[in-house]
Amino acid sequence: MSDPFTLLGLEKKYDLDMKLLDKAYFDAQKKTHPDQFSKSSPEEKAEASKRSADINRAYLLLKDPLKRAELLLKEANRDLFSHDPLFLEEVMQWREKAAAKEDISHELLTTQKTLFNILDTTLQQKEYGEAEKALYQLTYVNKFLKEIY
């Protein structure tokens, strides 16, 4: 698949307007959906099907804020953050609280919101080291939120 931003005709940035993303997706699908090629040759149908699938993948990737951030970091030739011992201590504390049946949802949701803001700001300012760290931490927070909900 080619660059998802280019494929959907969008500016390459983290802070995407979701309504604009949806519009770009539906406009692209109108032009490439296989149903539009029902009277075309088998080769043209196959190509339309491939383009439609690429558009679907691009849309799903760009709609997910973590995957979108990961894409932008990889395109900036950054290795994704893989270890943060201080943060892992915080995760362990959350796990202990959750095991003790404490309601930590507010704490996790507040942390999630803060990390999304950090990710947005650091990607805009091309502070990739901090963006990598925020992405790494968000991955854990989101995973943990899914576990407790």
Beta strands, then each sheet from edge to edge (+ up, - down):
end
